[in-house]
Amino acid sequence: MSKQEGVIKFHLDFTPAPPLPAADIAEINYWRALLYQYKLIGQDPARYGGYGYGNLSIRVAPFKVPPPLRAFIISGSQTGELLELDSQHYAIVSECYPAENRIVAHGPIRPSSESLTHGAVYAFDPAIRAVLHVHSPEIWRAATQLNIPITDENVPYGTPAMAAEVARLYVNTDMAQRRIFSMGGHEDGIVAFAETAKKAGDLLLATLAAAQAL
């Protein structure tokens, strides 16, 4: 595993701003707490060089806008170690340009290092409103058996190449229907997406149960 786990690789145009209202993060924070309990998000000195892992995002209005302007709330960079998050730990990505390796964001904290991948997923379909990126050794190792689309193992996370690889899977596999994919070159990385955080979260937990049953 690369020691660069959790490190922002894209160009970030970041503006410090006040925390979001608590109501705006209630849904995403509920799922963050639940996935933390399942150890799908967190921080462990024995894993990934000790860096935090996992991040979540949800779309914010306006929804009917061009893909680069599909804004979303996302958990902040290196918040995995925290048992609970609050408004101080989320940022808004207001613009995302995967091909340019560029993110525009604001908030009390810098956005997750996986923001580029989240933006790439939202670009597929305006109906997608939640993206959950977790780390699950069980799902990751069973991805082929579970018929989960897998990104090229030579493509690193948080890069334009990963965004392009995710787009390839969306077009050339059944990822659009399955709403989940495995990051072949990002140890244990799994991403689920859906119209709501609940649908994406339920899909992740069901997939985890299926992997554990193998």
N, C-alpha and C positions, 0 to 999 in steps of 0.2 A: 504494500500500500504506500502510495506516495506520501511524503511528509508535507505535501502541499494541501492535504485535505483541509477543506474549510477556508481556503485562501481565495479572496476575490481576484479573478483573472481578467475580468472585463474592464473597460474604461467606465468609470462611475462619475457621473455629474451629480453630486450630492449636495443638497441644501438642508442644513439643520432646521428643524421645525418643531413646534410643540407636539406632544403626544396626541394620538387619536382619541376621540371619545370612547369610553368603555363599551358603549353599546355597539360600536363599529367592529370591535374585535371579539365580541361575546361568542359567536359561533365558532370562529377559527380557534379561539383560545380553549373552548371546550374540547375540541378534537385534539388539540396539542397536548392537553393534560392527559387525555385518555391514551393517546399513542405513547406518551412518555411512560405511563404505567406498564405498557406492554414492551417497553425497552426498544421500541421502533424509532424513537427519538431520544437523544440523551448525550451523555459523555462518559467515557470509560477509559481510564489510563491504559488499559490493555488493548484497546481497539483504535485503529486509525491514527496512531501516533499521539493519542490522547486528546485529539481535537473533538469538538462537538459534532454531532451528526444529525441530519434530518431537518426539514423545514416545510412549512405549509403556507399556502396563499389562497386568497379569495378575491374574485373580481369586485370592482366597485363601479358605480355609474359614472359616466354614461356608458351604456353597453353597446349601442349600435354605432360604433366608430371604427375607423380603419385599424387593422391589426397592431401597428406600432403604438397606437394610443389607447390600447385596452388596459387601463390602469388596474393595479391589484395591490392589496395589502399583503405583506409577506413578513414572516418572522425575521428578526434581525440576525446579522452575522454573529456566529459563535455564542448563541444563547442556549445551546443544547444542554449545558451543565445545570441550568436552572430548573428547580422543581416546578416552579410556577412562573408564568409570564404575566405581564400587565401591559398597559398602554405604552410604557417606556420601551418595550421590546419589539415593537412592530414599526415597519416603514411602509411608505407608499411608493411603488414604482409607477411613475406616470407615463413613461415612454420606454419602449424596448426595441432595440434594433440589432437582432442577432447577427445579421450579415456584417454589420459595422463593429460588432463586439462592444456595444455601447448601451448603457442604462442611464436613465434620468430618474432620480428618486429624491424623496424628502422625508423628514421625520426626525425623531429623537435618536435614531440608531441607523447605522448603515444596513442595507438589505442583505439578505442571504447571498452567499457565493454562488448559489444555484439559480439566481433570479433570471438569468438568460434562458435557462431551460424552461422555467415556468412561463416566461413570456412567449417562448416558441410554441408551447402547448396551447396557450390562450389564442394564439394567432390562427389555429386551425378552424375554430368554430366559436362564434359569439355566445353559443349556448353553454359552453364550458365555463363554469363559475368557480371551480375549486380544483387545486392541484396539491397533492400530498406527496412529498418525497420523504421516504423513510429508509432505514437500513435494516434489512431482515436477512440474516444468513440462511434461514430455512427457505424462504421464498426464492431467494437468489440462486441457491443451489438446485432448487427444483423447477426452475423456470422452464426448462425444456420439457420436462415431464408434464407440466401444467399448461403447456402450449402458450406460454407468455412470450410475446415478441421481445427480442433482445437486441440492444444496440451493439455495434461493432466493438470488440474488446480493445481495439487500438485507439478508440476515440475518448479523450479525457473529458471529465465533467466540466461544466461551467464555461464552455468555449463555443465559438460559432460552429465548429465541427460537430459538437454534440447537438446543437440546435438543428443543424442540417440532417444529422443522423436520425433524430426523432421525427423530423418531417418525412424522411424516407420511409420509416416504419409506418407512419400514419397513412401514407399513400399506398405502399406496397404490401402491407400485411393487414390482418384483421384488428389492429390496435384501435381503430376508431370505434369498433363494436365492443371490444374487450375492456377498453378504458384503463389499461394497465400495461406497463412495460418494465423490463429489467435493463439496468445499465451495465452492459457487459464488461466495460473497462473501469467501473467504479464499484469497488468491492461492496457487495451486499445492497447496492442502491436499487430501490424499487420506487416507481412513480405511478400513482393512481390519480385519475381525474374524472370529473363528472359535473352534472348540472348543479349539484349541491355538495357541501362538505360532508353531509351525512351519507350520501350515496357513495362518494369516494372512500370515506372511512369504513363504511360497511363492506365495500368491496375488498379493501385491504385486509380487514379482519377475517372475512370469509376465505380469502386466498391464503392467509396465514394458517387457518385451521386445515385447509386442504393440503398444504405443504407438510404440516405436522403429522397428518394422517397417512402420508406415503410410507 
